[in-house]
Amino acid sequence: MGVDGSAVPILPNPNEPQNLLTGHKRAHWALHFNAAFDLINRYSLDYQTQSA
């Protein structure tokens, strides 16, 4: 099993400040995506999408 967490860019929306990521060269909007994979059989076991 493997687990990965990634920031997935989304379109800017000033009405959703919880998805604004700062601290980079430029601020940007993103969602945080966590996924669990079965590496041997190559399929997704579970996933969760969260605010950035």
JOPEVEN-V114703 format. One record per residue. N is the residue number from 1. RES is the residue in one letter. SS is DSSP state (2 for helix, 1 for strand, 0 for the rest). PSI is psi in degrees with one decimal (* if undefined). NEAR is the number of other ideal C-beta (glycine too) atoms within 8 Angstrom. Layout:
{{N;RES;SS;PSI;NEAR} {N;RES;SS;PSI;NEAR}}
This chain:
{{1;M;0;141.3;7} {2;G;1;145.0;6} {3;V;1;134.8;8} {4;D;1;139.7;7} {5;G;1;130.2;6} {6;S;1;152.4;6} {7;A;1;125.9;9} {8;V;1;117.8;8} {9;P;1;142.4;6} {10;I;0;168.6;9} {11;L;0;142.0;4} {12;P;0;136.1;6} {13;N;0;102.2;8} {14;P;0;-17.3;5} {15;N;0;-3.3;4} {16;E;0;70.1;9} {17;P;2;-20.3;6} {18;Q;2;-17.2;6} {19;N;2;6.6;12} {20;L;1;122.1;10} {21;L;1;125.9;11} {22;T;0;177.0;5} {23;G;0;-1.3;3} {24;H;0;-177.1;7} {25;K;0;-41.0;2} {26;R;0;139.0;4} {27;A;0;146.4;6} {28;H;1;161.5;9} {29;W;1;141.7;12} {30;A;1;161.8;11} {31;L;1;151.6;11} {32;H;1;124.9;12} {33;F;1;122.2;12} {34;N;1;133.8;11} {35;A;1;142.9;10} {36;A;1;131.2;10} {37;F;1;145.8;12} {38;D;1;105.8;9} {39;L;0;-29.8;7} {40;I;0;-46.6;4} {41;N;0;-5.7;5} {42;R;0;55.5;6} {43;Y;1;158.5;6} {44;S;1;133.5;8} {45;L;1;-41.3;7} {46;D;1;159.0;6} {47;Y;1;161.1;8} {48;Q;1;134.2;7} {49;T;1;132.5;7} {50;Q;1;165.1;8} {51;S;1;153.7;7} {52;A;0;*;11}}
